[in-house]
Amino acid sequence: MNTKLTLRLDEHLIASAKEYSAKTGKSVSKIVSDFFVVIRNEKLKKTRSLTPTVQSLKGIIKNSNFSKDNYKSYLENKHL
């Protein structure tokens, strides 16, 4: 069910939104709705739990002596 929502925005922002709407062929309401869906999906991504295997590996490199130079040297030895 769609419900009306009134937003108070800067007039320049409204003009930009209407211009974008005309270029894309989407209504301003659809653009705002799509943006809210993106926000909701980003929030869901952050709250998803990691599998036990991934959780056990999280941060493992942070506490090691691993460096970009070590990795570069490893790749050179492996591929050259």
NULUMTI-595484 format. One record per residue: x, y, z of N, C-alpha, C, O in turn; residue number from 1. Coordinates in steps of 0.001 Angstrom, whole numbers. Layout:
NULUMTI-595484
+---------+---------+---------+---------+---------+---------+---------+---------+---------+---------+---------+---------+-----+
|    n_px |    n_py |    n_pz |   ca_px |   ca_py |   ca_pz |    c_px |    c_py |    c_pz |    o_px |    o_py |    o_pz | seq |
+---------+---------+---------+---------+---------+---------+---------+---------+---------+---------+---------+---------+-----+
|       X |       Y |       Z |       X |       Y |       Z |       X |       Y |       Z |       X |       Y |       Z | NUM |
...
+---------+---------+---------+---------+---------+---------+---------+---------+---------+---------+---------+---------+-----+
***
This chain:
NULUMTI-595484
+---------+---------+---------+---------+---------+---------+---------+---------+---------+---------+---------+---------+-----+
|    n_px |    n_py |    n_pz |   ca_px |   ca_py |   ca_pz |    c_px |    c_py |    c_pz |    o_px |    o_py |    o_pz | seq |
+---------+---------+---------+---------+---------+---------+---------+---------+---------+---------+---------+---------+-----+
|     839 |   -1175 |       0 |       0 |       0 |       0 |     887 |    1242 |       0 |    1807 |    1353 |     811 |   1 |
|     618 |    2143 |    -882 |    1373 |    3394 |    -946 |     720 |    4435 |     -59 |    -504 |    4560 |     -25 |   2 |
|    1545 |    5181 |     655 |    1086 |    6245 |    1533 |    1809 |    7516 |    1157 |    2981 |    7492 |     779 |   3 |
|    1108 |    8623 |    1262 |    1697 |    9914 |     912 |    2711 |   10337 |    1973 |    2501 |   10141 |    3170 |   4 |
|    3825 |   10926 |    1502 |    4865 |   11445 |    2382 |    5235 |   12837 |    1895 |    5532 |   13031 |     716 |   5 |
|    5218 |   13792 |    2791 |    5597 |   15158 |    2433 |    6997 |   15425 |    2952 |    7295 |   15202 |    4126 |   6 |
|    7856 |   15908 |    2055 |    9235 |   16219 |    2425 |    9484 |   17708 |    2247 |    8991 |   18310 |    1293 |   7 |
|   10229 |   18296 |    3141 |   10641 |   19690 |    3010 |   12126 |   19684 |    2651 |   12974 |   19254 |    3432 |   8 |
|   12411 |   20175 |    1440 |   13776 |   20156 |     936 |   14143 |   21507 |     349 |   13278 |   22316 |      11 |   9 |
|   15434 |   21732 |     237 |   15949 |   22934 |    -396 |   15437 |   22998 |   -1828 |   15394 |   21979 |   -2518 |  10 |
|   15049 |   24183 |   -2277 |   14463 |   24317 |   -3615 |   15432 |   23909 |   -4724 |   15002 |   23424 |   -5771 |  11 |
|   16726 |   24099 |   -4507 |   17714 |   23684 |   -5504 |   17781 |   22160 |   -5601 |   17956 |   21602 |   -6685 |  12 |
|   17641 |   21504 |   -4467 |   17634 |   20047 |   -4448 |   16399 |   19510 |   -5164 |   16475 |   18525 |   -5899 |  13 |
|   15265 |   20163 |   -4944 |   14025 |   19763 |   -5614 |   14171 |   19941 |   -7128 |   13761 |   19075 |   -7902 |  14 |
|   14748 |   21051 |   -7538 |   14954 |   21301 |   -8969 |   15869 |   20228 |   -9569 |   15614 |   19736 |  -10668 |  15 |
|   16910 |   19877 |   -8863 |   17823 |   18833 |   -9339 |   17112 |   17487 |   -9439 |   17311 |   16736 |  -10394 |  16 |
|   16285 |   17196 |   -8449 |   15540 |   15932 |   -8454 |   14574 |   15883 |   -9637 |   14439 |   14845 |  -10285 |  17 |
|   13913 |   16987 |   -9917 |   12979 |   17038 |  -11045 |   13726 |   16918 |  -12372 |   13237 |   16280 |  -13304 |  18 |
|   14889 |   17517 |  -12457 |   15711 |   17425 |  -13666 |   16159 |   15980 |  -13894 |   16094 |   15460 |  -15008 |  19 |
|   16610 |   15353 |  -12823 |   17027 |   13950 |  -12900 |   15836 |   13069 |  -13279 |   15973 |   12132 |  -14065 |  20 |
|   14675 |   13376 |  -12715 |   13455 |   12647 |  -13014 |   13124 |   12711 |  -14503 |   12773 |   11701 |  -15113 |  21 |
|   13238 |   13889 |  -15074 |   12946 |   14067 |  -16497 |   13943 |   13302 |  -17363 |   13564 |   12716 |  -18377 |  22 |
|   15204 |   13306 |  -16970 |   16241 |   12612 |  -17747 |   16069 |   11094 |  -17709 |   16280 |   10413 |  -18713 |  23 |
|   15683 |   10570 |  -16542 |   15595 |    9119 |  -16370 |   14218 |    8552 |  -16676 |   14064 |    7346 |  -16872 |  24 |
|   13216 |    9427 |  -16716 |   11859 |    8954 |  -16956 |   11206 |    8343 |  -15731 |   10150 |    7720 |  -15834 |  25 |
|   11825 |    8516 |  -14578 |   11266 |    8028 |  -13307 |   10659 |    9200 |  -12566 |   11163 |   10320 |  -12645 |  26 |
|    9582 |    8950 |  -11850 |    9000 |   10017 |  -11031 |    9911 |   10285 |   -9835 |   10709 |    9434 |   -9444 |  27 |
|    9781 |   11463 |   -9273 |   10557 |   11799 |   -8073 |   10189 |   10836 |   -6950 |   11055 |   10426 |   -6177 |  28 |
|    8931 |   10477 |   -6855 |    8500 |    9515 |   -5828 |    9206 |    8178 |   -5997 |    9632 |    7573 |   -5013 |  29 |
|    9333 |    7712 |   -7231 |   10008 |    6436 |   -7496 |   11498 |    6531 |   -7154 |   12075 |    5585 |   -6618 |  30 |
|   12113 |    7664 |   -7463 |   13531 |    7865 |   -7148 |   13742 |    7822 |   -5638 |   14667 |    7168 |   -5156 |  31 |
|   12889 |    8514 |   -4899 |   12987 |    8525 |   -3435 |   12726 |    7128 |   -2881 |   13429 |    6677 |   -1977 |  32 |
|   11731 |    6449 |   -3416 |   11416 |    5093 |   -2975 |   12604 |    4159 |   -3213 |   12966 |    3377 |   -2334 |  33 |
|   13207 |    4242 |   -4398 |   14380 |    3414 |   -4702 |   15524 |    3708 |   -3735 |   16232 |    2796 |   -3307 |  34 |
|   15703 |    4978 |   -3394 |   16759 |    5356 |   -2458 |   16507 |    4743 |   -1078 |   17437 |    4259 |    -433 |  35 |
|   15261 |    4764 |    -629 |   14935 |    4163 |     667 |   15182 |    2653 |     651 |   15589 |    2079 |    1661 |  36 |
|   14940 |    2019 |    -483 |   15221 |     584 |    -607 |   16719 |     335 |    -490 |   17138 |    -618 |     167 |  37 |
|   17525 |    1176 |   -1115 |   18985 |    1050 |   -1025 |   19431 |    1191 |     428 |   20255 |     409 |     902 |  38 |
|   18899 |    2172 |    1127 |   19251 |    2380 |    2537 |   18889 |    1143 |    3355 |   19684 |     678 |    4171 |  39 |
|   17684 |     611 |    3134 |   17248 |    -572 |    3879 |   18169 |   -1756 |    3592 |   18553 |   -2477 |    4513 |  40 |
|   18527 |   -1961 |    2322 |   19399 |   -3084 |    1960 |   20790 |   -2939 |    2561 |   21381 |   -3926 |    3001 |  41 |
|   21318 |   -1721 |    2585 |   22629 |   -1494 |    3214 |   22568 |   -1813 |    4703 |   23503 |   -2392 |    5256 |  42 |
|   21484 |   -1440 |    5340 |   21329 |   -1719 |    6763 |   21264 |   -3228 |    6991 |   21844 |   -3736 |    7951 |  43 |
|   20558 |   -3948 |    6111 |   20465 |   -5396 |    6243 |   21819 |   -6063 |    6056 |   22133 |   -7032 |    6748 |  44 |
|   22627 |   -5553 |    5126 |   23953 |   -6114 |    4904 |   24805 |   -6019 |    6157 |   25560 |   -6938 |    6474 |  45 |
|   24683 |   -4907 |    6869 |   25506 |   -4692 |    8057 |   25072 |   -5583 |    9210 |   25885 |   -5892 |   10081 |  46 |
|   23805 |   -6006 |    9238 |   23318 |   -6791 |   10367 |   23400 |   -8283 |   10126 |   23153 |   -9064 |   11045 |  47 |
|   23743 |   -8706 |    8908 |   23860 |  -10136 |    8632 |   25042 |  -10706 |    9395 |   26106 |  -10092 |    9475 |  48 |
|   24838 |  -11881 |    9950 |   25923 |  -12502 |   10708 |   26834 |  -13280 |    9766 |   26409 |  -13731 |    8702 |  49 |
|   28069 |  -13429 |   10166 |   29060 |  -14159 |    9387 |   29000 |  -15636 |    9740 |   28615 |  -16012 |   10848 |  50 |
|   29383 |  -16458 |    8789 |   29453 |  -17889 |    9074 |   30577 |  -18126 |   10080 |   31490 |  -17308 |   10191 |  51 |
|   30520 |  -19232 |   10808 |   31567 |  -19505 |   11799 |   32972 |  -19519 |   11200 |   33918 |  -19056 |   11838 |  52 |
|   33120 |  -20041 |    9988 |   34441 |  -20089 |    9354 |   34957 |  -18691 |    9066 |   36109 |  -18372 |    9361 |  53 |
|   34099 |  -17857 |    8487 |   34501 |  -16487 |    8173 |   34769 |  -15716 |    9465 |   35728 |  -14947 |    9540 |  54 |
|   33941 |  -15914 |   10464 |   34141 |  -15235 |   11749 |   35495 |  -15604 |   12349 |   36160 |  -14751 |   12937 |  55 |
|   35913 |  -16870 |   12208 |   37199 |  -17283 |   12766 |   38373 |  -16667 |   12016 |   39451 |  -16507 |   12589 |  56 |
|   38184 |  -16317 |   10741 |   39249 |  -15722 |    9944 |   39276 |  -14199 |   10036 |   40268 |  -13576 |    9655 |  57 |
|   38228 |  -13610 |   10523 |   38114 |  -12154 |   10589 |   39240 |  -11564 |   11448 |   39399 |  -11923 |   12615 |  58 |
|   40016 |  -10654 |   10851 |   41082 |   -9963 |   11567 |   42377 |  -10741 |   11690 |   43308 |  -10284 |   12354 |  59 |
|   42456 |  -11899 |   11069 |   43645 |  -12743 |   11231 |   44904 |  -12085 |   10676 |   45989 |  -12276 |   11226 |  60 |
|   44783 |  -11321 |    9610 |   45947 |  -10669 |    9009 |   46347 |   -9427 |    9802 |   47514 |   -9036 |    9801 |  61 |
|   45394 |   -8820 |   10466 |   45657 |   -7583 |   11202 |   46765 |   -7750 |   12235 |   47560 |   -6834 |   12446 |  62 |
|   46822 |   -8902 |   12872 |   47799 |   -9121 |   13939 |   49052 |   -9857 |   13457 |   49839 |  -10326 |   14279 |  63 |
|   49246 |   -9965 |   12158 |   50414 |  -10673 |   11633 |   51468 |   -9676 |   11156 |   51243 |   -8466 |   11165 |  64 |
|   52603 |  -10194 |   10747 |   53682 |   -9365 |   10217 |   53571 |   -9220 |    8705 |   54548 |   -8886 |    8035 |  65 |
|   52419 |   -9464 |    8188 |   52158 |   -9410 |    6759 |   52245 |   -7970 |    6262 |   51711 |   -7051 |    6883 |  66 |
|   52933 |   -7790 |    5119 |   53021 |   -6454 |    4538 |   52830 |   -6556 |    3027 |   52877 |   -7647 |    2458 |  67 |
|   52617 |   -5429 |    2395 |   52468 |   -5414 |     941 |   53745 |   -5885 |     259 |   53696 |   -6566 |    -765 |  68 |
|   54879 |   -5524 |     827 |   56162 |   -5956 |     258 |   56307 |   -7478 |     318 |   56779 |   -8095 |    -637 |  69 |
|   55900 |   -8084 |    1444 |   55942 |   -9543 |    1563 |   55070 |  -10192 |     503 |   55472 |  -11163 |    -138 |  70 |
|   53881 |   -9653 |     324 |   52945 |  -10206 |    -645 |   53480 |  -10042 |   -2071 |   53380 |  -10958 |   -2887 |  71 |
|   54043 |   -8880 |   -2359 |   54626 |   -8631 |   -3675 |   55752 |   -9617 |   -3951 |   55833 |  -10180 |   -5043 |  72 |
|   56612 |   -9825 |   -2978 |   57718 |  -10761 |   -3115 |   57190 |  -12179 |   -3338 |   57713 |  -12907 |   -4182 |  73 |
|   56175 |  -12568 |   -2601 |   55559 |  -13892 |   -2753 |   55045 |  -14076 |   -4183 |   55300 |  -15104 |   -4810 |  74 |
|   54326 |  -13081 |   -4693 |   53778 |  -13185 |   -6043 |   54871 |  -13216 |   -7102 |   54754 |  -13951 |   -8083 |  75 |
|   55926 |  -12434 |   -6926 |   57044 |  -12448 |   -7874 |   57708 |  -13817 |   -7906 |   57999 |  -14345 |   -8979 |  76 |
|   57945 |  -14389 |   -6736 |   58565 |  -15721 |   -6674 |   57662 |  -16795 |   -7268 |   58135 |  -17738 |   -7902 |  77 |
|   56384 |  -16646 |   -7060 |   55427 |  -17647 |   -7537 |   55285 |  -17598 |   -9056 |   55220 |  -18640 |   -9707 |  78 |
|   55238 |  -16396 |   -9622 |   54887 |  -16261 |  -11036 |   56069 |  -15934 |  -11957 |   55899 |  -15939 |  -13176 |  79 |
|   57222 |  -15661 |  -11433 |   58357 |  -15337 |  -12301 |   59384 |  -16417 |  -12332 |   60396 |  -16287 |  -13020 |  80 |
+---------+---------+---------+---------+---------+---------+---------+---------+---------+---------+---------+---------+-----+
***
